[in-house]
Amino acid sequence: MIELDLNGEYRHKLDAKGRLSLPSDFRKQLPLDLKITESPSDDGLYVFTVEQYQEWLDALFEDEGGYNARDKKHIKLRKLINARTRNVEIDGSGRIGIIAEMREKAGLKKDVVIVGDTDHFEIWDAKRWDQYKEDDDELFLASFFA
C-alpha cells in the first residue's frame, strides 16, 4: 500500500472544462487512478487513491462491527456513497477532471482550494474554505490556548 503524506493548502483555478491542476507535491505521491466523492457534509469533494477510498468506506462501518451485507441500512448507505463517487485519472498535464454535477453540488466555481489531509485531499470553493477556516481557527485557537 502507498503511504501518503498529503498536506498543505493550495489555491488553484478550475478551467472552463472543469479540470484542476494538482500540486506537484501531490502528483509525486499519487497514482494515476483516483476516486473522487462528495464530502459527507457536502462542503467540498474528497479525493482518494483506490485503496484509501476503500479504507475510508470500511471505516464508516467500524462502529457497527464492520460492513454487514445482510443489513439493509448498511447496504443502502454504501450504495448511496458509491453512487456519489466517480473514478478519475490524473492526465499527462497533472490535472483531474471534475464532472459538472459534482462541481455544482460542492459549490465549486472557478477559485478553489486543495487541502491535504494526510491520506486524501479535499477540494473546496475558495470562499467557503476561507469562511470555514476563519470560523474554525477561532475555535481551535481558543481551545488550544485555554
Protein Blocks (a to p, Z undefined) as FASTA:
>chain_A
ZZdddedjddddddfkopacddfklmmmpcfbdcddddfklpaccdddfklmmmmmmmmm
mmnopaafkbmklmmmmmmmmmmpccddddfkopacddfklmmmnopakbccdddehjac
cdddfklmmmmmmmmmmmmmmmmmZZ
